[in-house]
């Protein structure tokens, strides 16, 4: 909940619409993964990349023809 301390005013509009950006932004990635057999790994911290292998920490690694970070 937001604090109203020191709030001087606000603006309200019954016509405004909030779009869930995550759902809208996901669509192109879903289409690319289906059409081009691509994989997306979200929320990962890449330790390093060597040759065509992406290393995530000490436990995970992914091999790919092409890697985008």
Biopython code that builds the backbone (N, CA, C, O; Angstrom):
import numpy as np
from Bio.PDB.StructureBuilder import StructureBuilder

atoms = [
    (1, "UNK", "N", (0.836, -1.172, 0.000)),
    (1, "UNK", "CA", (0.000, 0.000, 0.000)),
    (1, "UNK", "C", (0.883, 1.239, 0.000)),
    (1, "UNK", "O", (1.898, 1.278, 0.695)),
    (2, "UNK", "N", (0.513, 2.226, -0.757)),
    (2, "UNK", "CA", (1.297, 3.449, -0.880)),
    (2, "UNK", "C", (0.981, 4.400, 0.260)),
    (2, "UNK", "O", (-0.155, 4.474, 0.726)),
    (3, "UNK", "N", (1.979, 5.110, 0.696)),
    (3, "UNK", "CA", (1.806, 6.092, 1.757)),
    (3, "UNK", "C", (1.232, 7.388, 1.187)),
    (3, "UNK", "O", (1.632, 7.825, 0.107)),
    (4, "UNK", "N", (0.316, 7.987, 1.893)),
    (4, "UNK", "CA", (-0.256, 9.267, 1.462)),
    (4, "UNK", "C", (0.345, 10.426, 2.248)),
    (4, "UNK", "O", (-0.114, 11.561, 2.115)),
    (5, "UNK", "N", (1.344, 10.166, 3.050)),
    (5, "UNK", "CA", (2.012, 11.224, 3.810)),
    (5, "UNK", "C", (2.613, 12.228, 2.838)),
    (5, "UNK", "O", (3.288, 11.840, 1.885)),
    (6, "UNK", "N", (2.379, 13.489, 3.064)),
    (6, "UNK", "CA", (2.877, 14.591, 2.243)),
    (6, "UNK", "C", (2.270, 14.622, 0.840)),
    (6, "UNK", "O", (2.779, 15.319, -0.037)),
    (7, "UNK", "N", (1.193, 13.877, 0.622)),
    (7, "UNK", "CA", (0.516, 13.890, -0.673)),
    (7, "UNK", "C", (-0.327, 15.149, -0.784)),
    (7, "UNK", "O", (-1.151, 15.429, 0.086)),
    (8, "UNK", "N", (-0.120, 15.908, -1.856)),
    (8, "UNK", "CA", (-0.854, 17.149, -2.050)),
    (8, "UNK", "C", (-2.067, 16.957, -2.954)),
    (8, "UNK", "O", (-3.021, 17.731, -2.869)),
    (9, "UNK", "N", (-2.051, 15.970, -3.796)),
    (9, "UNK", "CA", (-3.169, 15.763, -4.704)),
    (9, "UNK", "C", (-2.941, 14.551, -5.575)),
    (9, "UNK", "O", (-1.901, 13.897, -5.495)),
    (10, "UNK", "N", (-3.905, 14.263, -6.394)),
    (10, "UNK", "CA", (-3.797, 13.117, -7.285)),
    (10, "UNK", "C", (-4.687, 13.323, -8.489)),
    (10, "UNK", "O", (-5.437, 14.297, -8.552)),
    (11, "UNK", "N", (-4.611, 12.430, -9.427)),
    (11, "UNK", "CA", (-5.393, 12.519, -10.645)),
    (11, "UNK", "C", (-6.069, 11.173, -10.874)),
    (11, "UNK", "O", (-5.417, 10.132, -10.799)),
    (12, "UNK", "N", (-7.363, 11.185, -11.152)),
    (12, "UNK", "CA", (-8.118, 9.961, -11.386)),
    (12, "UNK", "C", (-8.829, 10.060, -12.723)),
    (12, "UNK", "O", (-9.382, 11.102, -13.075)),
    (13, "UNK", "N", (-8.807, 8.959, -13.462)),
    (13, "UNK", "CA", (-9.529, 8.909, -14.724)),
    (13, "UNK", "C", (-10.197, 7.550, -14.838)),
    (13, "UNK", "O", (-9.530, 6.518, -14.773)),
    (14, "UNK", "N", (-11.506, 7.547, -15.007)),
    (14, "UNK", "CA", (-12.228, 6.280, -15.157)),
    (14, "UNK", "C", (-12.018, 5.680, -16.548)),
    (14, "UNK", "O", (-12.390, 4.532, -16.789)),
    (15, "UNK", "N", (-11.431, 6.443, -17.458)),
    (15, "UNK", "CA", (-11.204, 5.974, -18.822)),
    (15, "UNK", "C", (-9.850, 5.306, -19.028)),
    (15, "UNK", "O", (-9.613, 4.719, -20.084)),
    (16, "UNK", "N", (-8.960, 5.382, -18.045)),
    (16, "UNK", "CA", (-7.628, 4.815, -18.221)),
    (16, "UNK", "C", (-7.655, 3.306, -18.178)),
    (16, "UNK", "O", (-8.520, 2.693, -17.551)),
    (17, "UNK", "N", (-6.695, 2.726, -18.853)),
    (17, "UNK", "CA", (-6.598, 1.282, -18.947)),
    (17, "UNK", "C", (-5.154, 0.890, -18.681)),
    (17, "UNK", "O", (-4.228, 1.498, -19.216)),
    (18, "UNK", "N", (-4.972, -0.110, -17.866)),
    (18, "UNK", "CA", (-3.631, -0.619, -17.594)),
    (18, "UNK", "C", (-3.468, -1.918, -18.365)),
    (18, "UNK", "O", (-4.285, -2.830, -18.233)),
    (19, "UNK", "N", (-2.428, -2.003, -19.160)),
    (19, "UNK", "CA", (-2.146, -3.197, -19.943)),
    (19, "UNK", "C", (-1.030, -3.958, -19.238)),
    (19, "UNK", "O", (-0.008, -3.384, -18.863)),
    (20, "UNK", "N", (-1.240, -5.234, -19.068)),
    (20, "UNK", "CA", (-0.219, -6.067, -18.452)),
    (20, "UNK", "C", (0.939, -6.218, -19.440)),
    (20, "UNK", "O", (0.865, -7.001, -20.387)),
    (21, "UNK", "N", (1.997, -5.462, -19.205)),
    (21, "UNK", "CA", (3.141, -5.457, -20.125)),
    (21, "UNK", "C", (3.769, -6.836, -20.267)),
    (21, "UNK", "O", (4.200, -7.223, -21.353)),
    (22, "UNK", "N", (3.818, -7.568, -19.168)),
    (22, "UNK", "CA", (4.461, -8.875, -19.222)),
    (22, "UNK", "C", (3.742, -9.783, -20.208)),
    (22, "UNK", "O", (4.393, -10.459, -21.004)),
    (23, "UNK", "N", (2.415, -9.812, -20.173)),
    (23, "UNK", "CA", (1.669, -10.657, -21.105)),
    (23, "UNK", "C", (1.843, -10.189, -22.543)),
    (23, "UNK", "O", (1.982, -11.013, -23.447)),
    (24, "UNK", "N", (1.837, -8.886, -22.768)),
    (24, "UNK", "CA", (1.984, -8.354, -24.130)),
    (24, "UNK", "C", (3.400, -8.560, -24.654)),
    (24, "UNK", "O", (3.583, -8.873, -25.830)),
    (25, "UNK", "N", (4.398, -8.388, -23.800)),
    (25, "UNK", "CA", (5.781, -8.533, -24.238)),
    (25, "UNK", "C", (6.167, -9.991, -24.460)),
    (25, "UNK", "O", (7.093, -10.272, -25.220)),
    (26, "UNK", "N", (5.480, -10.911, -23.818)),
    (26, "UNK", "CA", (5.816, -12.321, -23.935)),
    (26, "UNK", "C", (5.479, -12.878, -25.316)),
    (26, "UNK", "O", (6.161, -13.788, -25.788)),
    (27, "UNK", "N", (4.450, -12.358, -25.970)),
    (27, "UNK", "CA", (3.956, -12.915, -27.229)),
    (27, "UNK", "C", (5.038, -13.066, -28.310)),
    (27, "UNK", "O", (5.137, -14.141, -28.900)),
    (28, "UNK", "N", (5.846, -12.047, -28.594)),
    (28, "UNK", "CA", (6.880, -12.225, -29.631)),
    (28, "UNK", "C", (7.883, -13.333, -29.297)),
    (28, "UNK", "O", (8.351, -14.041, -30.188)),
    (29, "UNK", "N", (8.206, -13.476, -28.016)),
    (29, "UNK", "CA", (9.148, -14.521, -27.615)),
    (29, "UNK", "C", (8.525, -15.905, -27.770)),
    (29, "UNK", "O", (9.201, -16.850, -28.177)),
    (30, "UNK", "N", (7.250, -16.023, -27.450)),
    (30, "UNK", "CA", (6.548, -17.290, -27.614)),
    (30, "UNK", "C", (6.492, -17.662, -29.096)),
    (30, "UNK", "O", (6.740, -18.810, -29.466)),
    (31, "UNK", "N", (6.168, -16.690, -29.930)),
    (31, "UNK", "CA", (6.108, -16.952, -31.374)),
    (31, "UNK", "C", (7.473, -17.340, -31.930)),
    (31, "UNK", "O", (7.568, -18.258, -32.744)),
    (32, "UNK", "N", (8.521, -16.660, -31.508)),
    (32, "UNK", "CA", (9.875, -16.974, -31.972)),
    (32, "UNK", "C", (10.287, -18.372, -31.526)),
    (32, "UNK", "O", (10.913, -19.110, -32.287)),
    (33, "UNK", "N", (9.938, -18.737, -30.294)),
    (33, "UNK", "CA", (10.323, -20.066, -29.825)),
    (33, "UNK", "C", (9.601, -21.156, -30.607)),
    (33, "UNK", "O", (10.167, -22.220, -30.856)),
    (34, "UNK", "N", (8.360, -20.898, -30.995)),
    (34, "UNK", "CA", (7.612, -21.884, -31.775)),
    (34, "UNK", "C", (8.089, -21.942, -33.225)),
    (34, "UNK", "O", (8.276, -23.027, -33.774)),
    (35, "UNK", "N", (8.284, -20.788, -33.840)),
    (35, "UNK", "CA", (8.618, -20.743, -35.262)),
    (35, "UNK", "C", (10.071, -21.117, -35.555)),
    (35, "UNK", "O", (10.351, -21.801, -36.540)),
    (36, "UNK", "N", (10.990, -20.671, -34.705)),
    (36, "UNK", "CA", (12.417, -20.846, -34.987)),
    (36, "UNK", "C", (13.112, -21.820, -34.037)),
    (36, "UNK", "O", (14.339, -21.917, -34.036)),
    (37, "UNK", "N", (12.335, -22.541, -33.230)),
    (37, "UNK", "CA", (12.907, -23.495, -32.276)),
    (37, "UNK", "C", (13.935, -22.826, -31.364)),
    (37, "UNK", "O", (15.036, -23.338, -31.163)),
    (38, "UNK", "N", (13.556, -21.685, -30.824)),
    (38, "UNK", "CA", (14.422, -20.930, -29.920)),
    (38, "UNK", "C", (14.027, -21.210, -28.478)),
    (38, "UNK", "O", (12.872, -21.527, -28.193)),
    (39, "UNK", "N", (14.987, -21.090, -27.574)),
    (39, "UNK", "CA", (14.723, -21.212, -26.143)),
    (39, "UNK", "C", (15.087, -19.902, -25.468)),
    (39, "UNK", "O", (16.087, -19.269, -25.808)),
    (40, "UNK", "N", (14.271, -19.507, -24.513)),
    (40, "UNK", "CA", (14.527, -18.313, -23.709)),
    (40, "UNK", "C", (14.614, -18.727, -22.250)),
    (40, "UNK", "O", (13.781, -19.490, -21.762)),
    (41, "UNK", "N", (15.619, -18.224, -21.562)),
    (41, "UNK", "CA", (15.818, -18.536, -20.149)),
    (41, "UNK", "C", (15.813, -17.212, -19.391)),
    (41, "UNK", "O", (16.741, -16.413, -19.515)),
    (42, "UNK", "N", (14.779, -16.989, -18.619)),
    (42, "UNK", "CA", (14.591, -15.716, -17.914)),
    (42, "UNK", "C", (15.119, -15.810, -16.484)),
    (42, "UNK", "O", (15.116, -16.880, -15.875)),
    (43, "UNK", "N", (15.565, -14.685, -15.969)),
    (43, "UNK", "CA", (15.974, -14.601, -14.568)),
    (43, "UNK", "C", (17.242, -15.377, -14.256)),
    (43, "UNK", "O", (17.422, -15.839, -13.129)),
    (44, "UNK", "N", (18.103, -15.523, -15.216)),
    (44, "UNK", "CA", (19.356, -16.260, -15.025)),
    (44, "UNK", "C", (20.522, -15.283, -15.024)),
    (44, "UNK", "O", (20.491, -14.254, -15.698)),
    (45, "UNK", "N", (21.535, -15.619, -14.266)),
    (45, "UNK", "CA", (22.746, -14.796, -14.218)),
    (45, "UNK", "C", (23.861, -15.584, -14.909)),
    (45, "UNK", "O", (24.314, -16.611, -14.405)),
    (46, "UNK", "N", (24.290, -15.094, -16.053)),
    (46, "UNK", "CA", (25.322, -15.776, -16.835)),
    (46, "UNK", "C", (26.678, -15.575, -16.178)),
    (46, "UNK", "O", (27.100, -14.444, -15.934)),
    (47, "UNK", "N", (27.358, -16.686, -15.892)),
    (47, "UNK", "CA", (28.703, -16.615, -15.318)),
    (47, "UNK", "C", (29.726, -16.320, -16.407)),
    (47, "UNK", "O", (30.566, -15.431, -16.264)),
    (48, "UNK", "N", (29.642, -17.080, -17.497)),
    (48, "UNK", "CA", (30.517, -16.819, -18.641)),
    (48, "UNK", "C", (30.036, -17.629, -19.836)),
    (48, "UNK", "O", (29.194, -18.518, -19.709)),
    (49, "UNK", "N", (30.588, -17.302, -20.997)),
    (49, "UNK", "CA", (30.278, -18.011, -22.231)),
    (49, "UNK", "C", (31.602, -18.459, -22.847)),
    (49, "UNK", "O", (32.532, -17.666, -22.991)),
    (50, "UNK", "N", (31.673, -19.728, -23.203)),
    (50, "UNK", "CA", (32.874, -20.264, -23.822)),
    (50, "UNK", "C", (32.444, -21.094, -25.017)),
    (50, "UNK", "O", (31.607, -21.989, -24.902)),
    (51, "UNK", "N", (33.035, -20.781, -26.173)),
    (51, "UNK", "CA", (32.608, -21.403, -27.426)),
    (51, "UNK", "C", (31.115, -21.161, -27.594)),
    (51, "UNK", "O", (30.696, -20.008, -27.697)),
    (52, "UNK", "N", (30.317, -22.188, -27.624)),
    (52, "UNK", "CA", (28.868, -22.020, -27.792)),
    (52, "UNK", "C", (28.119, -22.529, -26.568)),
    (52, "UNK", "O", (26.974, -22.972, -26.668)),
    (53, "UNK", "N", (28.771, -22.463, -25.417)),
    (53, "UNK", "CA", (28.154, -22.915, -24.172)),
    (53, "UNK", "C", (28.026, -21.731, -23.219)),
    (53, "UNK", "O", (28.986, -21.004, -22.964)),
    (54, "UNK", "N", (26.821, -21.563, -22.706)),
    (54, "UNK", "CA", (26.532, -20.510, -21.727)),
    (54, "UNK", "C", (26.501, -21.173, -20.358)),
    (54, "UNK", "O", (25.765, -22.137, -20.143)),
    (55, "UNK", "N", (27.295, -20.658, -19.442)),
    (55, "UNK", "CA", (27.377, -21.218, -18.093)),
    (55, "UNK", "C", (26.611, -20.321, -17.119)),
    (55, "UNK", "O", (26.833, -19.112, -17.048)),
    (56, "UNK", "N", (25.708, -20.951, -16.376)),
    (56, "UNK", "CA", (24.900, -20.263, -15.375)),
    (56, "UNK", "C", (25.339, -20.808, -14.023)),
    (56, "UNK", "O", (25.043, -21.953, -13.682)),
    (57, "UNK", "N", (26.046, -19.985, -13.255)),
    (57, "UNK", "CA", (26.547, -20.467, -11.968)),
    (57, "UNK", "C", (27.440, -21.681, -12.158)),
    (57, "UNK", "O", (28.148, -21.792, -13.159)),
    (58, "UNK", "N", (27.401, -22.591, -11.188)),
    (58, "UNK", "CA", (28.211, -23.809, -11.274)),
    (58, "UNK", "C", (27.387, -25.017, -11.681)),
    (58, "UNK", "O", (27.940, -26.097, -11.892)),
    (59, "UNK", "N", (26.072, -24.857, -11.796)),
    (59, "UNK", "CA", (25.182, -25.998, -11.979)),
    (59, "UNK", "C", (24.604, -26.141, -13.381)),
    (59, "UNK", "O", (24.353, -27.259, -13.831)),
    (60, "UNK", "N", (24.388, -25.029, -14.077)),
    (60, "UNK", "CA", (23.676, -25.084, -15.346)),
    (60, "UNK", "C", (24.575, -24.678, -16.514)),
    (60, "UNK", "O", (25.454, -23.826, -16.388)),
    (61, "UNK", "N", (24.323, -25.317, -17.644)),
    (61, "UNK", "CA", (24.977, -24.891, -18.879)),
    (61, "UNK", "C", (24.054, -25.187, -20.044)),
    (61, "UNK", "O", (23.316, -26.172, -20.037)),
    (62, "UNK", "N", (24.107, -24.318, -21.049)),
    (62, "UNK", "CA", (23.271, -24.439, -22.237)),
    (62, "UNK", "C", (24.155, -24.294, -23.460)),
    (62, "UNK", "O", (24.974, -23.378, -23.536)),
    (63, "UNK", "N", (23.992, -25.187, -24.409)),
    (63, "UNK", "CA", (24.738, -25.112, -25.660)),
    (63, "UNK", "C", (23.801, -24.607, -26.747)),
    (63, "UNK", "O", (22.637, -25.001, -26.812)),
    (64, "UNK", "N", (24.326, -23.724, -27.603)),
    (64, "UNK", "CA", (23.488, -23.135, -28.646)),
    (64, "UNK", "C", (24.316, -22.798, -29.878)),
    (64, "UNK", "O", (25.528, -22.601, -29.791)),
    (65, "UNK", "N", (23.657, -22.734, -31.009)),
    (65, "UNK", "CA", (24.308, -22.295, -32.242)),
    (65, "UNK", "C", (24.567, -20.802, -32.197)),
    (65, "UNK", "O", (25.582, -20.314, -32.695)),
    (66, "UNK", "N", (23.616, -20.074, -31.583)),
    (66, "UNK", "CA", (23.698, -18.620, -31.498)),
    (66, "UNK", "C", (23.153, -18.180, -30.148)),
    (66, "UNK", "O", (22.099, -18.650, -29.720)),
    (67, "UNK", "N", (23.862, -17.283, -29.475)),
    (67, "UNK", "CA", (23.475, -16.851, -28.128)),
    (67, "UNK", "C", (23.268, -15.342, -28.113)),
    (67, "UNK", "O", (24.111, -14.590, -28.604)),
    (68, "UNK", "N", (22.162, -14.904, -27.556)),
    (68, "UNK", "CA", (21.875, -13.485, -27.344)),
    (68, "UNK", "C", (21.769, -13.245, -25.848)),
    (68, "UNK", "O", (21.075, -13.980, -25.146)),
    (69, "UNK", "N", (22.441, -12.239, -25.367)),
    (69, "UNK", "CA", (22.375, -11.866, -23.942)),
    (69, "UNK", "C", (21.716, -10.508, -23.848)),
    (69, "UNK", "O", (21.547, -9.979, -22.749)),
]
sb = StructureBuilder()
sb.init_structure("model")
sb.init_model(0)
sb.init_chain("A")
sb.init_seg("    ")
for serial, (resi, resn, name, xyz) in enumerate(atoms, 1):
    if name == "N":
        sb.init_residue(resn, " ", resi, " ")
    sb.init_atom(name, np.array(xyz, "f"), 0.0, 1.0, " ", f" {name:<3s}", serial, name[0])
structure = sb.get_structure()
